[in-house]
Amino acid sequence: MKTLEHYMNDPSIVHLQMPLREVKAIRLMIYDEEKDMTPDELRERYRKHKQRLYDEFGITTVASAR
């Protein structure tokens, strides 16, 4: 797995100012991680991420409140 530093030095974004370059580097990293995933794998990844956020912020859904 490539590090964020690798993406920060990508020739297509090195000319950008640092804040925008960081955002673009993170987007490149996420794209590389997800590009070969099946729709089911992506759905599960996003479901787990959503649940972590719900747990972190104490959010309950209508379905889980029953």
PQR file of N, CA, C, O and H, with PARSE charges and radii, in Angstrom:
ATOM      1  N   MET A   1       0.841  -1.179   0.000 -0.4000 1.5000
ATOM      2  CA  MET A   1       0.000   0.000   0.000 -0.0000 2.0000
ATOM      3  C   MET A   1       0.890   1.248   0.000  0.5500 1.7000
ATOM      4  O   MET A   1       1.850   1.343   0.765 -0.5500 1.4000
ATOM      5  N   LYS A   2       0.558   2.179  -0.855 -0.4000 1.5000
ATOM      6  CA  LYS A   2       1.328   3.409  -0.958 -0.0000 2.0000
ATOM      7  C   LYS A   2       0.961   4.347   0.182  0.5500 1.7000
ATOM      8  O   LYS A   2      -0.166   4.335   0.677 -0.5500 1.4000
ATOM      9  H   LYS A   2      -0.221   2.102  -1.477  0.4000 1.0000
ATOM     10  N   THR A   3       1.920   5.153   0.586 -0.4000 1.5000
ATOM     11  CA  THR A   3       1.690   6.100   1.674 -0.0000 2.0000
ATOM     12  C   THR A   3       1.143   7.408   1.124  0.5500 1.7000
ATOM     13  O   THR A   3       1.193   7.661  -0.079 -0.5500 1.4000
ATOM     14  H   THR A   3       2.835   5.163   0.184  0.4000 1.0000
ATOM     15  N   LEU A   4       0.626   8.226   2.014 -0.4000 1.5000
ATOM     16  CA  LEU A   4       0.121   9.538   1.613 -0.0000 2.0000
ATOM     17  C   LEU A   4       1.247  10.370   1.005  0.5500 1.7000
ATOM     18  O   LEU A   4       1.014  11.143   0.076 -0.5500 1.4000
ATOM     19  H   LEU A   4       0.586   8.021   2.992  0.4000 1.0000
ATOM     20  N   GLU A   5       2.453  10.219   1.517 -0.4000 1.5000
ATOM     21  CA  GLU A   5       3.602  10.960   0.987 -0.0000 2.0000
ATOM     22  C   GLU A   5       3.811  10.658  -0.494  0.5500 1.7000
ATOM     23  O   GLU A   5       4.138  11.552  -1.276 -0.5500 1.4000
ATOM     24  H   GLU A   5       2.643   9.591   2.272  0.4000 1.0000
ATOM     25  N   HIS A   6       3.623   9.406  -0.871 -0.4000 1.5000
ATOM     26  CA  HIS A   6       3.744   9.025  -2.282 -0.0000 2.0000
ATOM     27  C   HIS A   6       2.749   9.822  -3.133  0.5500 1.7000
ATOM     28  O   HIS A   6       3.106  10.340  -4.191 -0.5500 1.4000
ATOM     29  H   HIS A   6       3.357   8.680  -0.236  0.4000 1.0000
ATOM     30  N   TYR A   7       1.534   9.913  -2.679 -0.4000 1.5000
ATOM     31  CA  TYR A   7       0.504  10.633  -3.434 -0.0000 2.0000
ATOM     32  C   TYR A   7       0.745  12.144  -3.423  0.5500 1.7000
ATOM     33  O   TYR A   7       0.423  12.830  -4.393 -0.5500 1.4000
ATOM     34  H   TYR A   7       1.243   9.491  -1.820  0.4000 1.0000
ATOM     35  N   MET A   8       1.308  12.660  -2.336 -0.4000 1.5000
ATOM     36  CA  MET A   8       1.605  14.095  -2.250 -0.0000 2.0000
ATOM     37  C   MET A   8       2.625  14.505  -3.309  0.5500 1.7000
ATOM     38  O   MET A   8       2.648  15.658  -3.740 -0.5500 1.4000
ATOM     39  H   MET A   8       1.569  12.102  -1.548  0.4000 1.0000
ATOM     40  N   ASN A   9       3.463  13.567  -3.726 -0.4000 1.5000
ATOM     41  CA  ASN A   9       4.486  13.850  -4.725 -0.0000 2.0000
ATOM     42  C   ASN A   9       4.074  13.447  -6.134  0.5500 1.7000
ATOM     43  O   ASN A   9       4.913  13.400  -7.034 -0.5500 1.4000
ATOM     44  H   ASN A   9       3.445  12.630  -3.376  0.4000 1.0000
ATOM     45  N   ASP A  10       2.806  13.159  -6.335 -0.4000 1.5000
ATOM     46  CA  ASP A  10       2.308  12.796  -7.654 -0.0000 2.0000
ATOM     47  C   ASP A  10       2.510  13.979  -8.607  0.5500 1.7000
ATOM     48  O   ASP A  10       2.130  15.104  -8.281 -0.5500 1.4000
ATOM     49  H   ASP A  10       2.124  13.197  -5.605  0.4000 1.0000
ATOM     50  N   PRO A  11       3.102  13.738  -9.773 -0.5600 1.5000
ATOM     51  CA  PRO A  11       3.390  14.839 -10.703  0.2800 2.0000
ATOM     52  C   PRO A  11       2.163  15.649 -11.130  0.5500 1.7000
ATOM     53  O   PRO A  11       2.290  16.821 -11.484 -0.5500 1.4000
ATOM     54  N   SER A  12       0.997  15.044 -11.101 -0.4000 1.5000
ATOM     55  CA  SER A  12      -0.195  15.770 -11.547 -0.0000 2.0000
ATOM     56  C   SER A  12      -0.695  16.787 -10.521  0.5500 1.7000
ATOM     57  O   SER A  12      -1.532  17.627 -10.850 -0.5500 1.4000
ATOM     58  H   SER A  12       0.894  14.092 -10.814  0.4000 1.0000
ATOM     59  N   ILE A  13      -0.190  16.725  -9.270 -0.4000 1.5000
ATOM     60  CA  ILE A  13      -0.689  17.657  -8.254 -0.0000 2.0000
ATOM     61  C   ILE A  13       0.402  18.453  -7.545  0.5500 1.7000
ATOM     62  O   ILE A  13       0.081  19.295  -6.706 -0.5500 1.4000
ATOM     63  H   ILE A  13       0.490  16.042  -9.003  0.4000 1.0000
ATOM     64  N   VAL A  14       1.677  18.220  -7.849 -0.4000 1.5000
ATOM     65  CA  VAL A  14       2.741  18.916  -7.107 -0.0000 2.0000
ATOM     66  C   VAL A  14       2.713  20.433  -7.295  0.5500 1.7000
ATOM     67  O   VAL A  14       3.270  21.159  -6.472 -0.5500 1.4000
ATOM     68  H   VAL A  14       1.937  17.536  -8.530  0.4000 1.0000
ATOM     69  N   HIS A  15       2.091  20.915  -8.336 -0.4000 1.5000
ATOM     70  CA  HIS A  15       2.033  22.355  -8.580 -0.0000 2.0000
ATOM     71  C   HIS A  15       0.968  23.061  -7.737  0.5500 1.7000
ATOM     72  O   HIS A  15       0.942  24.291  -7.685 -0.5500 1.4000
ATOM     73  H   HIS A  15       1.638  20.325  -9.004  0.4000 1.0000
ATOM     74  N   LEU A  16       0.097  22.305  -7.081 -0.4000 1.5000
ATOM     75  CA  LEU A  16      -1.007  22.897  -6.319 -0.0000 2.0000
ATOM     76  C   LEU A  16      -0.533  23.401  -4.963  0.5500 1.7000
ATOM     77  O   LEU A  16       0.487  22.948  -4.446 -0.5500 1.4000
ATOM     78  H   LEU A  16       0.119  21.306  -7.124  0.4000 1.0000
ATOM     79  N   GLN A  17      -1.279  24.341  -4.391 -0.4000 1.5000
ATOM     80  CA  GLN A  17      -0.981  24.804  -3.036 -0.0000 2.0000
ATOM     81  C   GLN A  17      -1.251  23.672  -2.059  0.5500 1.7000
ATOM     82  O   GLN A  17      -2.065  22.791  -2.338 -0.5500 1.4000
ATOM     83  H   GLN A  17      -2.108  24.709  -4.811  0.4000 1.0000
ATOM     84  N   MET A  18      -0.582  23.688  -0.925 -0.4000 1.5000
ATOM     85  CA  MET A  18      -0.576  22.562  -0.001 -0.0000 2.0000
ATOM     86  C   MET A  18      -1.966  22.080   0.435  0.5500 1.7000
ATOM     87  O   MET A  18      -2.209  20.875   0.369 -0.5500 1.4000
ATOM     88  H   MET A  18       0.079  24.403  -0.698  0.4000 1.0000
ATOM     89  N   PRO A  19      -2.886  22.936   0.873 -0.5600 1.5000
ATOM     90  CA  PRO A  19      -4.181  22.387   1.309  0.2800 2.0000
ATOM     91  C   PRO A  19      -4.910  21.616   0.207  0.5500 1.7000
ATOM     92  O   PRO A  19      -5.446  20.535   0.449 -0.5500 1.4000
ATOM     93  N   LEU A  20      -4.924  22.170  -0.984 -0.4000 1.5000
ATOM     94  CA  LEU A  20      -5.587  21.496  -2.090 -0.0000 2.0000
ATOM     95  C   LEU A  20      -4.825  20.237  -2.497  0.5500 1.7000
ATOM     96  O   LEU A  20      -5.427  19.233  -2.878 -0.5500 1.4000
ATOM     97  H   LEU A  20      -4.488  23.049  -1.180  0.4000 1.0000
ATOM     98  N   ARG A  21      -3.518  20.300  -2.413 -0.4000 1.5000
ATOM     99  CA  ARG A  21      -2.695  19.139  -2.754 -0.0000 2.0000
ATOM    100  C   ARG A  21      -2.969  17.975  -1.802  0.5500 1.7000
ATOM    101  O   ARG A  21      -3.014  16.819  -2.223 -0.5500 1.4000
ATOM    102  H   ARG A  21      -3.030  21.115  -2.103  0.4000 1.0000
ATOM    103  N   GLU A  22      -3.152  18.285  -0.524 -0.4000 1.5000
ATOM    104  CA  GLU A  22      -3.476  17.236   0.453 -0.0000 2.0000
ATOM    105  C   GLU A  22      -4.813  16.580   0.127  0.5500 1.7000
ATOM    106  O   GLU A  22      -4.934  15.355   0.158 -0.5500 1.4000
ATOM    107  H   GLU A  22      -3.115  19.224  -0.182  0.4000 1.0000
ATOM    108  N   VAL A  23      -5.806  17.390  -0.184 -0.4000 1.5000
ATOM    109  CA  VAL A  23      -7.127  16.856  -0.520 -0.0000 2.0000
ATOM    110  C   VAL A  23      -7.043  15.972  -1.759  0.5500 1.7000
ATOM    111  O   VAL A  23      -7.582  14.866  -1.776 -0.5500 1.4000
ATOM    112  H   VAL A  23      -5.707  18.385  -0.210  0.4000 1.0000
ATOM    113  N   LYS A  24      -6.371  16.459  -2.785 -0.4000 1.5000
ATOM    114  CA  LYS A  24      -6.241  15.682  -4.022 -0.0000 2.0000
ATOM    115  C   LYS A  24      -5.469  14.381  -3.775  0.5500 1.7000
ATOM    116  O   LYS A  24      -5.816  13.344  -4.339 -0.5500 1.4000
ATOM    117  H   LYS A  24      -5.933  17.357  -2.771  0.4000 1.0000
ATOM    118  N   ALA A  25      -4.432  14.427  -2.940 -0.4000 1.5000
ATOM    119  CA  ALA A  25      -3.649  13.228  -2.633 -0.0000 2.0000
ATOM    120  C   ALA A  25      -4.507  12.189  -1.918  0.5500 1.7000
ATOM    121  O   ALA A  25      -4.414  10.997  -2.211 -0.5500 1.4000
ATOM    122  H   ALA A  25      -4.151  15.270  -2.481  0.4000 1.0000
ATOM    123  N   ILE A  26      -5.333  12.633  -0.991 -0.4000 1.5000
ATOM    124  CA  ILE A  26      -6.224  11.714  -0.277 -0.0000 2.0000
ATOM    125  C   ILE A  26      -7.229  11.105  -1.243  0.5500 1.7000
ATOM    126  O   ILE A  26      -7.524   9.912  -1.164 -0.5500 1.4000
ATOM    127  H   ILE A  26      -5.408  13.602  -0.753  0.4000 1.0000
ATOM    128  N   ARG A  27      -7.757  11.918  -2.154 -0.4000 1.5000
ATOM    129  CA  ARG A  27      -8.706  11.390  -3.145 -0.0000 2.0000
ATOM    130  C   ARG A  27      -8.036  10.361  -4.057  0.5500 1.7000
ATOM    131  O   ARG A  27      -8.650   9.354  -4.409 -0.5500 1.4000
ATOM    132  H   ARG A  27      -7.518  12.887  -2.218  0.4000 1.0000
ATOM    133  N   LEU A  28      -6.786  10.607  -4.441 -0.4000 1.5000
ATOM    134  CA  LEU A  28      -6.051   9.639  -5.256 -0.0000 2.0000
ATOM    135  C   LEU A  28      -5.845   8.328  -4.492  0.5500 1.7000
ATOM    136  O   LEU A  28      -5.970   7.244  -5.061 -0.5500 1.4000
ATOM    137  H   LEU A  28      -6.287  11.425  -4.155  0.4000 1.0000
ATOM    138  N   MET A  29      -5.530   8.440  -3.211 -0.4000 1.5000
ATOM    139  CA  MET A  29      -5.307   7.254  -2.385 -0.0000 2.0000
ATOM    140  C   MET A  29      -6.593   6.441  -2.262  0.5500 1.7000
ATOM    141  O   MET A  29      -6.565   5.218  -2.403 -0.5500 1.4000
ATOM    142  H   MET A  29      -5.427   9.321  -2.750  0.4000 1.0000
ATOM    143  N   ILE A  30      -7.705   7.097  -2.003 -0.4000 1.5000
ATOM    144  CA  ILE A  30      -8.985   6.401  -1.891 -0.0000 2.0000
ATOM    145  C   ILE A  30      -9.345   5.743  -3.217  0.5500 1.7000
ATOM    146  O   ILE A  30      -9.812   4.605  -3.238 -0.5500 1.4000
ATOM    147  H   ILE A  30      -7.728   8.090  -1.889  0.4000 1.0000
ATOM    148  N   TYR A  31      -9.134   6.446  -4.311 -0.4000 1.5000
ATOM    149  CA  TYR A  31      -9.427   5.871  -5.622 -0.0000 2.0000
ATOM    150  C   TYR A  31      -8.622   4.589  -5.839  0.5500 1.7000
ATOM    151  O   TYR A  31      -9.171   3.580  -6.279 -0.5500 1.4000
ATOM    152  H   TYR A  31      -8.755   7.371  -4.293  0.4000 1.0000
ATOM    153  N   ASP A  32      -7.323   4.626  -5.532 -0.4000 1.5000
ATOM    154  CA  ASP A  32      -6.487   3.440  -5.718 -0.0000 2.0000
ATOM    155  C   ASP A  32      -6.945   2.268  -4.841  0.5500 1.7000
ATOM    156  O   ASP A  32      -6.878   1.111  -5.257 -0.5500 1.4000
ATOM    157  H   ASP A  32      -6.876   5.447  -5.175  0.4000 1.0000
ATOM    158  N   GLU A  33      -7.408   2.576  -3.632 -0.4000 1.5000
ATOM    159  CA  GLU A  33      -7.881   1.517  -2.736 -0.0000 2.0000
ATOM    160  C   GLU A  33      -9.171   0.891  -3.235  0.5500 1.7000
ATOM    161  O   GLU A  33      -9.384  -0.309  -3.063 -0.5500 1.4000
ATOM    162  H   GLU A  33      -7.463   3.516  -3.294  0.4000 1.0000
ATOM    163  N   GLU A  34     -10.036   1.688  -3.852 -0.4000 1.5000
ATOM    164  CA  GLU A  34     -11.369   1.215  -4.210 -0.0000 2.0000
ATOM    165  C   GLU A  34     -11.545   0.815  -5.670  0.5500 1.7000
ATOM    166  O   GLU A  34     -12.576   0.236  -6.013 -0.5500 1.4000
ATOM    167  H   GLU A  34      -9.863   2.663  -3.992  0.4000 1.0000
ATOM    168  N   LYS A  35     -10.596   1.095  -6.528 -0.4000 1.5000
ATOM    169  CA  LYS A  35     -10.814   0.909  -7.968 -0.0000 2.0000
ATOM    170  C   LYS A  35     -11.054  -0.536  -8.379  0.5500 1.7000
ATOM    171  O   LYS A  35     -11.727  -0.768  -9.383 -0.5500 1.4000
ATOM    172  H   LYS A  35      -9.759   1.565  -6.249  0.4000 1.0000
ATOM    173  N   ASP A  36     -10.543  -1.505  -7.659 -0.4000 1.5000
ATOM    174  CA  ASP A  36     -10.724  -2.905  -8.032 -0.0000 2.0000
ATOM    175  C   ASP A  36     -11.779  -3.621  -7.190  0.5500 1.7000
ATOM    176  O   ASP A  36     -11.932  -4.838  -7.293 -0.5500 1.4000
ATOM    177  H   ASP A  36      -9.996  -1.317  -6.843  0.4000 1.0000
ATOM    178  N   MET A  37     -12.506  -2.872  -6.357 -0.4000 1.5000
ATOM    179  CA  MET A  37     -13.527  -3.482  -5.513 -0.0000 2.0000
ATOM    180  C   MET A  37     -14.806  -3.723  -6.304  0.5500 1.7000
ATOM    181  O   MET A  37     -15.151  -2.967  -7.213 -0.5500 1.4000
ATOM    182  H   MET A  37     -12.381  -1.884  -6.273  0.4000 1.0000
ATOM    183  N   THR A  38     -15.494  -4.790  -5.936 -0.4000 1.5000
ATOM    184  CA  THR A  38     -16.791  -5.072  -6.536 -0.0000 2.0000
ATOM    185  C   THR A  38     -17.834  -4.156  -5.881  0.5500 1.7000
ATOM    186  O   THR A  38     -17.573  -3.585  -4.822 -0.5500 1.4000
ATOM    187  H   THR A  38     -15.214  -5.404  -5.198  0.4000 1.0000
ATOM    188  N   PRO A  39     -18.996  -4.013  -6.494 -0.5600 1.5000
ATOM    189  CA  PRO A  39     -20.047  -3.201  -5.863  0.2800 2.0000
ATOM    190  C   PRO A  39     -20.412  -3.689  -4.456  0.5500 1.7000
ATOM    191  O   PRO A  39     -20.678  -2.879  -3.568 -0.5500 1.4000
ATOM    192  N   ASP A  40     -20.424  -4.992  -4.256 -0.4000 1.5000
ATOM    193  CA  ASP A  40     -20.738  -5.519  -2.926 -0.0000 2.0000
ATOM    194  C   ASP A  40     -19.654  -5.154  -1.909  0.5500 1.7000
ATOM    195  O   ASP A  40     -19.960  -4.824  -0.764 -0.5500 1.4000
ATOM    196  H   ASP A  40     -20.208  -5.650  -4.977  0.4000 1.0000
ATOM    197  N   GLU A  41     -18.401  -5.215  -2.326 -0.4000 1.5000
ATOM    198  CA  GLU A  41     -17.306  -4.841  -1.428 -0.0000 2.0000
ATOM    199  C   GLU A  41     -17.382  -3.357  -1.079  0.5500 1.7000
ATOM    200  O   GLU A  41     -17.178  -2.977   0.074 -0.5500 1.4000
ATOM    201  H   GLU A  41     -18.152  -5.483  -3.257  0.4000 1.0000
ATOM    202  N   LEU A  42     -17.670  -2.529  -2.061 -0.4000 1.5000
ATOM    203  CA  LEU A  42     -17.807  -1.094  -1.805 -0.0000 2.0000
ATOM    204  C   LEU A  42     -18.969  -0.812  -0.864  0.5500 1.7000
ATOM    205  O   LEU A  42     -18.839  -0.019   0.069 -0.5500 1.4000
ATOM    206  H   LEU A  42     -17.835  -2.837  -2.998  0.4000 1.0000
ATOM    207  N   ARG A  43     -20.089  -1.451  -1.104 -0.4000 1.5000
ATOM    208  CA  ARG A  43     -21.261  -1.262  -0.245 -0.0000 2.0000
ATOM    209  C   ARG A  43     -20.932  -1.617   1.204  0.5500 1.7000
ATOM    210  O   ARG A  43     -21.294  -0.881   2.122 -0.5500 1.4000
ATOM    211  H   ARG A  43     -20.195  -2.095  -1.862  0.4000 1.0000
ATOM    212  N   GLU A  44     -20.254  -2.731   1.408 -0.4000 1.5000
ATOM    213  CA  GLU A  44     -19.886  -3.157   2.757 -0.0000 2.0000
ATOM    214  C   GLU A  44     -18.894  -2.182   3.388  0.5500 1.7000
ATOM    215  O   GLU A  44     -19.002  -1.873   4.575 -0.5500 1.4000
ATOM    216  H   GLU A  44     -19.960  -3.329   0.663  0.4000 1.0000
ATOM    217  N   ARG A  45     -17.937  -1.698   2.614 -0.4000 1.5000
ATOM    218  CA  ARG A  45     -16.952  -0.730   3.115 -0.0000 2.0000
ATOM    219  C   ARG A  45     -17.659   0.531   3.604  0.5500 1.7000
ATOM    220  O   ARG A  45     -17.388   1.019   4.701 -0.5500 1.4000
ATOM    221  H   ARG A  45     -17.849  -1.949   1.650  0.4000 1.0000
ATOM    222  N   TYR A  46     -18.574   1.058   2.772 -0.4000 1.5000
ATOM    223  CA  TYR A  46     -19.290   2.271   3.148 -0.0000 2.0000
ATOM    224  C   TYR A  46     -20.252   2.031   4.317  0.5500 1.7000
ATOM    225  O   TYR A  46     -20.437   2.916   5.153 -0.5500 1.4000
ATOM    226  H   TYR A  46     -18.794   0.662   1.880  0.4000 1.0000
ATOM    227  N   ARG A  47     -20.854   0.863   4.383 -0.4000 1.5000
ATOM    228  CA  ARG A  47     -21.737   0.538   5.500 -0.0000 2.0000
ATOM    229  C   ARG A  47     -20.961   0.540   6.813  0.5500 1.7000
ATOM    230  O   ARG A  47     -21.418   1.092   7.813 -0.5500 1.4000
ATOM    231  H   ARG A  47     -20.703   0.144   3.705  0.4000 1.0000
ATOM    232  N   LYS A  48     -19.776  -0.085   6.800 -0.4000 1.5000
ATOM    233  CA  LYS A  48     -18.946  -0.120   8.011 -0.0000 2.0000
ATOM    234  C   LYS A  48     -18.491   1.280   8.414  0.5500 1.7000
ATOM    235  O   LYS A  48     -18.482   1.625   9.596 -0.5500 1.4000
ATOM    236  H   LYS A  48     -19.405  -0.533   5.987  0.4000 1.0000
ATOM    237  N   HIS A  49     -18.113   2.081   7.419 -0.4000 1.5000
ATOM    238  CA  HIS A  49     -17.684   3.448   7.709 -0.0000 2.0000
ATOM    239  C   HIS A  49     -18.836   4.254   8.310  0.5500 1.7000
ATOM    240  O   HIS A  49     -18.649   4.991   9.278 -0.5500 1.4000
ATOM    241  H   HIS A  49     -18.121   1.801   6.459  0.4000 1.0000
ATOM    242  N   LYS A  50     -20.020   4.108   7.732 -0.4000 1.5000
ATOM    243  CA  LYS A  50     -21.199   4.804   8.246 -0.0000 2.0000
ATOM    244  C   LYS A  50     -21.469   4.398   9.692  0.5500 1.7000
ATOM    245  O   LYS A  50     -21.757   5.249  10.534 -0.5500 1.4000
ATOM    246  H   LYS A  50     -20.172   3.509   6.946  0.4000 1.0000
ATOM    247  N   GLN A  51     -21.376   3.102   9.981 -0.4000 1.5000
ATOM    248  CA  GLN A  51     -21.648   2.630  11.333 -0.0000 2.0000
ATOM    249  C   GLN A  51     -20.631   3.175  12.331  0.5500 1.7000
ATOM    250  O   GLN A  51     -20.992   3.533  13.453 -0.5500 1.4000
ATOM    251  H   GLN A  51     -21.142   2.410   9.297  0.4000 1.0000
ATOM    252  N   ARG A  52     -19.352   3.240  11.925 -0.4000 1.5000
ATOM    253  CA  ARG A  52     -18.328   3.812  12.812 -0.0000 2.0000
ATOM    254  C   ARG A  52     -18.651   5.269  13.136  0.5500 1.7000
ATOM    255  O   ARG A  52     -18.511   5.697  14.282 -0.5500 1.4000
ATOM    256  H   ARG A  52     -19.059   2.950  11.014  0.4000 1.0000
ATOM    257  N   LEU A  53     -19.084   6.033  12.127 -0.4000 1.5000
ATOM    258  CA  LEU A  53     -19.448   7.425  12.365 -0.0000 2.0000
ATOM    259  C   LEU A  53     -20.671   7.538  13.270  0.5500 1.7000
ATOM    260  O   LEU A  53     -20.702   8.374  14.173 -0.5500 1.4000
ATOM    261  H   LEU A  53     -19.198   5.685  11.197  0.4000 1.0000
ATOM    262  N   TYR A  54     -21.671   6.703  13.030 -0.4000 1.5000
ATOM    263  CA  TYR A  54     -22.857   6.716  13.885 -0.0000 2.0000
ATOM    264  C   TYR A  54     -22.481   6.414  15.332  0.5500 1.7000
ATOM    265  O   TYR A  54     -22.955   7.079  16.253 -0.5500 1.4000
ATOM    266  H   TYR A  54     -21.646   6.024  12.296  0.4000 1.0000
ATOM    267  N   ASP A  55     -21.632   5.416  15.529 -0.4000 1.5000
ATOM    268  CA  ASP A  55     -21.206   5.062  16.887 -0.0000 2.0000
ATOM    269  C   ASP A  55     -20.410   6.195  17.533  0.5500 1.7000
ATOM    270  O   ASP A  55     -20.604   6.508  18.708 -0.5500 1.4000
ATOM    271  H   ASP A  55     -21.246   4.876  14.781  0.4000 1.0000
ATOM    272  N   GLU A  56     -19.525   6.800  16.767 -0.4000 1.5000
ATOM    273  CA  GLU A  56     -18.677   7.872  17.289 -0.0000 2.0000
ATOM    274  C   GLU A  56     -19.494   9.081  17.725  0.5500 1.7000
ATOM    275  O   GLU A  56     -19.183   9.701  18.742 -0.5500 1.4000
ATOM    276  H   GLU A  56     -19.368   6.547  15.812  0.4000 1.0000
ATOM    277  N   PHE A  57     -20.531   9.422  16.973 -0.4000 1.5000
ATOM    278  CA  PHE A  57     -21.324  10.599  17.279 -0.0000 2.0000
ATOM    279  C   PHE A  57     -22.636  10.290  17.995  0.5500 1.7000
ATOM    280  O   PHE A  57     -23.447  11.189  18.216 -0.5500 1.4000
ATOM    281  H   PHE A  57     -20.784   8.919  16.147  0.4000 1.0000
ATOM    282  N   GLY A  58     -22.846   9.037  18.354 -0.4000 1.5000
ATOM    283  CA  GLY A  58     -24.032   8.664  19.102 -0.0000 2.0000
ATOM    284  C   GLY A  58     -25.319   8.783  18.321  0.5500 1.7000
ATOM    285  O   GLY A  58     -26.364   9.090  18.894 -0.5500 1.4000
ATOM    286  H   GLY A  58     -22.187   8.307  18.175  0.4000 1.0000
ATOM    287  N   ILE A  59     -25.265   8.550  17.038 -0.4000 1.5000
ATOM    288  CA  ILE A  59     -26.440   8.659  16.174 -0.0000 2.0000
ATOM    289  C   ILE A  59     -27.150   7.314  16.124  0.5500 1.7000
ATOM    290  O   ILE A  59     -26.520   6.271  15.948 -0.5500 1.4000
ATOM    291  H   ILE A  59     -24.415   8.301  16.572  0.4000 1.0000
ATOM    292  N   THR A  60     -28.467   7.350  16.282 -0.4000 1.5000
ATOM    293  CA  THR A  60     -29.250   6.135  16.106 -0.0000 2.0000
ATOM    294  C   THR A  60     -30.204   6.345  14.951  0.5500 1.7000
ATOM    295  O   THR A  60     -30.687   7.454  14.722 -0.5500 1.4000
ATOM    296  H   THR A  60     -28.979   8.197  16.425  0.4000 1.0000
ATOM    297  N   THR A  61     -30.468   5.289  14.237 -0.4000 1.5000
ATOM    298  CA  THR A  61     -31.395   5.371  13.120 -0.0000 2.0000
ATOM    299  C   THR A  61     -32.766   4.903  13.591  0.5500 1.7000
ATOM    300  O   THR A  61     -32.890   4.303  14.658 -0.5500 1.4000
ATOM    301  H   THR A  61     -30.075   4.388  14.423  0.4000 1.0000
ATOM    302  N   VAL A  62     -33.766   5.170  12.814 -0.4000 1.5000
ATOM    303  CA  VAL A  62     -35.123   4.730  13.152 -0.0000 2.0000
ATOM    304  C   VAL A  62     -35.162   3.211  13.277  0.5500 1.7000
ATOM    305  O   VAL A  62     -35.783   2.684  14.200 -0.5500 1.4000
ATOM    306  H   VAL A  62     -33.665   5.657  11.947  0.4000 1.0000
ATOM    307  N   ALA A  63     -34.512   2.511  12.369 -0.4000 1.5000
ATOM    308  CA  ALA A  63     -34.514   1.055  12.392 -0.0000 2.0000
ATOM    309  C   ALA A  63     -33.823   0.505  13.636  0.5500 1.7000
ATOM    310  O   ALA A  63     -34.257  -0.501  14.196 -0.5500 1.4000
ATOM    311  H   ALA A  63     -34.007   2.940  11.620  0.4000 1.0000
ATOM    312  N   SER A  64     -32.735   1.172  14.074 -0.4000 1.5000
ATOM    313  CA  SER A  64     -32.014   0.646  15.248 -0.0000 2.0000
ATOM    314  C   SER A  64     -32.650   1.106  16.567  0.5500 1.7000
ATOM    315  O   SER A  64     -32.317   0.565  17.621 -0.5500 1.4000
ATOM    316  H   SER A  64     -32.382   1.990  13.619  0.4000 1.0000
ATOM    317  N   ALA A  65     -33.550   2.083  16.530 -0.4000 1.5000
ATOM    318  CA  ALA A  65     -34.192   2.576  17.749 -0.0000 2.0000
ATOM    319  C   ALA A  65     -35.387   1.713  18.153  0.5500 1.7000
ATOM    320  O   ALA A  65     -35.907   1.862  19.259 -0.5500 1.4000
ATOM    321  H   ALA A  65     -33.820   2.523  15.673  0.4000 1.0000
ATOM    322  N   ARG A  66     -35.824   0.822  17.282 -0.4000 1.5000
ATOM    323  CA  ARG A  66     -37.006  -0.018  17.585 -0.0000 2.0000
ATOM    324  C   ARG A  66     -36.716  -1.063  18.597  0.5500 1.7000
ATOM    325  O   ARG A  66     -37.602  -1.840  18.952 -0.5500 1.4000
ATOM    326  H   ARG A  66     -35.402   0.701  16.383  0.4000 1.0000
TER
END
